[in-house]
């Protein structure tokens, strides 16, 4: 169970940054973008995009595919689904607690 939370924490940490959320949006819309193509669309350098992509990759949110000298990135949304499931489960537990509190009051 601890490993699941570590993975979920990495997803939340990766998505906490607005630039990374924009990278995720762009990769969802157009899989296979390069770091240079992403840098052309965002107000950051290619080097900054490479660092953002590394964080997304480490969180399991992006995969890289090499085509010769080019590296193309693709969104891997499964870790987001796991994080959403964690949020839903946690929210449900709080809903149950609040309902019990409401009944007691």
C-alpha positions as CSV (number, residue, x, y, z in Angstrom):
1,X,0.0,0.0,0.0
2,X,2.9,2.4,0.7
3,X,4.2,2.1,-2.8
4,X,0.8,3.0,-4.2
5,X,0.8,6.2,-2.1
6,X,4.4,7.0,-3.2
7,X,3.3,6.7,-6.9
8,X,0.2,8.8,-6.2
9,X,2.3,11.3,-4.4
10,X,4.7,11.5,-7.4
11,X,1.7,12.1,-9.7
12,X,0.4,14.9,-7.5
13,X,3.8,16.5,-7.2
14,X,4.3,16.3,-11.0
15,X,0.9,17.8,-11.7
16,X,1.3,20.6,-9.1
17,X,3.3,22.6,-11.6
18,X,1.2,24.6,-14.2
19,X,3.8,24.1,-16.9
20,X,3.7,20.3,-16.5
21,X,-0.1,20.4,-16.5
22,X,0.1,22.2,-19.9
23,X,2.6,19.7,-21.2
24,X,0.2,16.9,-20.1
25,X,-2.6,18.7,-22.0
26,X,-0.5,19.0,-25.1
27,X,0.6,15.4,-25.0
28,X,-3.0,14.3,-24.6
29,X,-4.0,16.3,-27.6
30,X,-1.0,15.4,-29.8
31,X,1.0,12.3,-28.8
32,X,4.5,12.1,-30.1
33,X,5.6,15.7,-29.6
34,X,9.3,16.4,-29.1
35,X,10.8,18.6,-26.4
36,X,11.5,21.2,-29.0
37,X,8.0,21.2,-30.3
38,X,6.7,21.6,-26.8
39,X,9.1,24.5,-26.1
40,X,7.9,26.2,-29.3
41,X,4.4,26.2,-27.8
42,X,5.2,27.2,-24.2
43,X,7.0,30.2,-22.8
44,X,10.0,28.1,-21.5
45,X,13.2,26.9,-22.9
46,X,13.8,23.5,-24.4
47,X,16.0,22.6,-21.4
48,X,13.2,23.5,-19.0
49,X,10.8,21.4,-21.0
50,X,13.3,18.5,-20.8
51,X,13.3,18.8,-17.0
52,X,9.5,18.9,-16.9
53,X,9.4,15.8,-19.1
54,X,11.8,14.0,-16.8
55,X,9.6,14.7,-13.8
56,X,6.5,13.5,-15.8
57,X,8.5,10.4,-16.8
58,X,9.6,9.7,-13.3
59,X,6.0,9.9,-12.1
60,X,5.0,7.4,-14.8
61,X,3.0,10.0,-16.7
62,X,5.0,10.2,-19.9
63,X,6.9,7.7,-22.1
64,X,9.7,8.5,-24.5
65,X,10.1,6.8,-27.8
66,X,13.4,7.3,-29.7
67,X,13.3,7.7,-33.5
68,X,16.8,8.2,-34.5
69,X,18.1,11.3,-32.8
70,X,14.6,12.5,-31.9
71,X,12.8,11.7,-28.7
72,X,9.0,11.7,-28.9
73,X,6.9,11.8,-25.8
74,X,3.5,10.2,-25.2
75,X,1.2,10.6,-22.2
76,X,0.7,7.5,-20.1
77,X,-2.5,8.3,-18.1
78,X,-2.7,5.1,-16.0
79,X,-1.0,6.8,-13.0
80,X,-3.6,9.6,-13.2
81,X,-6.4,7.1,-13.0
82,X,-4.7,5.6,-9.9
83,X,-4.4,9.1,-8.3
84,X,-8.1,9.8,-9.1
85,X,-9.1,6.5,-7.6
86,X,-7.2,7.4,-4.4
87,X,-9.0,10.8,-4.3
88,X,-12.3,9.1,-4.8
89,X,-11.6,6.6,-2.1
90,X,-10.4,9.2,0.3
91,X,-13.4,11.5,-0.5
92,X,-15.8,8.6,0.1
93,X,-14.3,8.0,3.5
94,X,-14.7,11.6,4.4
95,X,-18.3,11.6,3.1
96,X,-19.1,8.6,5.4
97,X,-17.5,10.4,8.4
98,X,-19.4,13.6,7.7
99,X,-22.7,11.7,7.3
100,X,-22.1,9.9,10.7
101,X,-21.3,13.3,12.3
102,X,-24.5,14.8,10.8
103,X,-26.6,11.9,12.2
104,X,-25.1,12.4,15.7
105,X,-25.8,16.1,15.6
